[in-house]
């Protein structure tokens, strides 16, 4: 099997959209205690750029969830490998995810975070891709909506490869 890649989002498009998202988030959370929770591993590049672009201090924590393993499709079963460490009770939480695809991982995470009794939980994602959506989840901040394709780069991976590309590509398998 051979793999080709097709550019979907340029580095400049991503940088411009991250700055716009950060401005909106900064306005929406002005004067509020905000904890940003990133979903590892794919979010690390997007999260770093996003929090640096915010015009306010935030605390950052991470969860590690998996539902893909080394496949290009979700297994449908979500596993938690690392939970949040910061106290969330009574605080506003912004979950930052690289891509919302099937929705299973975020649905699981929203129910899990509710046990911590936060004041609110909202979701920010780089890419909202509804092609394989199984569970609808409320995504308040969306970088890009992309209809279909298996995407890599800017943190997104396929079997741990391609994460470090500064652009987003669609992998085409043949």
C-alpha positions in Angstrom: 0.0 0.0 0.0 1.3 3.4 -0.9 0.5 6.7 0.8 0.4 10.1 -0.8 -0.4 13.4 1.0 -2.5 16.4 -0.2 -2.2 19.8 1.5 -5.4 20.8 3.2 -4.4 23.7 5.5 -1.3 25.8 5.1 0.9 27.0 8.0 -0.4 30.6 7.5 -4.0 29.5 7.5 -3.5 27.7 10.8 -1.6 30.6 12.4 -4.3 33.1 11.4 -7.1 30.9 12.7 -5.4 30.2 16.0 -5.0 33.9 16.6 -8.6 34.5 15.9 -9.7 31.7 18.2 -7.5 33.0 21.0 -9.0 36.5 20.6 -12.5 35.1 20.9 -11.7 32.9 23.8 -9.9 35.7 25.6 -13.0 37.9 25.2 -15.4 35.2 26.3 -13.5 34.3 29.4 -12.4 37.8 30.5 -12.3 38.0 34.3 -12.9 34.3 34.8 -10.7 31.6 36.2 -9.9 29.4 33.2 -8.3 25.9 33.1 -7.3 24.7 29.6 -7.3 20.9 29.4 -5.6 19.5 26.3 -6.3 16.0 25.0 -2.9 14.3 24.4 -1.1 13.6 22.2 -2.4 15.2 19.1 -3.3 18.6 20.7 0.2 19.5 22.0 1.2 21.8 19.0 -2.3 23.5 18.7 -2.6 23.9 22.4 0.8 25.5 22.8 0.1 28.0 20.0 -3.4 28.7 21.3 -2.5 29.4 24.9 0.5 31.6 23.9 -1.9 33.7 21.8 -4.4 34.2 24.6 -4.1 37.7 26.2 -4.7 36.3 29.7 -3.1 33.9 32.0 -4.6 30.4 32.2 -3.7 27.1 33.9 -3.0 24.2 31.6 -3.6 20.5 32.3 -3.8 17.4 30.2 -5.7 14.2 29.8 -4.6 11.3 27.7 -7.3 9.4 26.0 -7.2 6.9 23.2 -9.7 5.3 20.8 -7.6 4.9 17.7 -4.5 2.9 18.6 -2.6 2.3 15.4 -5.7 2.3 13.2 -7.1 5.0 10.9 -10.6 4.4 12.5 -11.8 4.7 16.1 -12.3 1.5 17.9 -15.4 3.0 19.6 -13.9 2.3 23.0 -12.2 5.1 24.9 -9.4 4.5 27.4 -8.1 7.1 29.9 -4.4 6.9 30.3 -3.9 10.1 32.3 -6.4 12.2 34.2 -6.3 15.9 35.0 -4.3 16.9 38.1 -5.5 20.4 38.7 -8.6 21.0 40.8 -11.6 21.8 38.5 -14.4 22.2 41.0 -16.2 25.5 40.4 -13.8 26.5 37.7 -14.3 27.2 34.0 -12.8 24.5 31.8 -11.9 24.7 28.1 -11.2 21.4 26.6 -8.8 21.7 23.6 -8.8 18.9 21.1 -7.0 18.5 17.8 -9.9 16.9 15.9 -13.5 16.0 16.6 -14.3 13.1 14.4 -16.7 10.3 15.7 -17.3 12.4 18.9 -16.9 9.3 21.1 -13.7 10.6 22.9 -15.1 14.0 23.7 -18.5 12.6 24.8 -16.6 10.3 27.2 -14.4 13.2 28.4 -17.4 15.6 29.0 -19.1 13.0 31.2 -15.8 12.3 33.0 -15.1 16.0 33.6 -18.6 16.5 35.0 -17.6 14.4 37.9 -15.1 17.1 38.9 -17.9 19.6 39.2 -16.6 22.5 37.1 -18.5 25.7 36.7 -18.6 25.1 32.9 -17.0 23.0 30.2 -16.6 24.1 26.6 -14.8 22.6 23.7 -12.3 24.1 21.3 -11.0 22.1 18.4 -8.6 22.7 15.5 -10.7 20.6 13.1 -14.3 19.6 13.2 -14.8 16.7 10.9 -18.3 15.3 10.8 -17.7 12.6 8.2 -17.8 9.8 10.8 -19.7 11.5 13.6 -21.5 9.0 15.8 -22.1 11.1 18.9 -23.0 14.8 18.7 -20.9 16.9 21.0 -21.1 20.7 21.5 -18.1 22.4 20.0 -18.1 26.1 20.8 -14.8 27.0 19.2 -13.9 25.5 15.8 -10.8 26.3 13.9 -11.8 24.6 10.6 -14.6 22.4 9.4 -13.4 19.8 7.0 -15.8 17.3 5.4 -13.7 14.2 5.0 -10.3 12.6 4.7 -7.7 11.2 7.0 -5.8 14.2 8.2 -2.2 14.5 9.6 0.2 17.2 10.6 0.1 20.0 13.2 -0.1 17.3 15.9 -2.4 15.0 14.0 -0.9 11.6 13.4 -1.2 8.2 11.7 0.3 5.5 13.8 2.5 8.2 15.6 3.9 9.5 12.3 3.4 12.9 10.5 2.7 14.9 13.8 5.5 17.4 13.3 4.4 18.8 9.9 3.5 22.5 10.3 0.6 22.1 7.9 -2.3 19.7 7.7 -2.4 17.1 5.0 -4.9 14.5 3.9 -3.4 11.0 3.5 -4.5 9.2 0.4 -4.0 5.5 0.6 -3.8 3.4 -2.6 
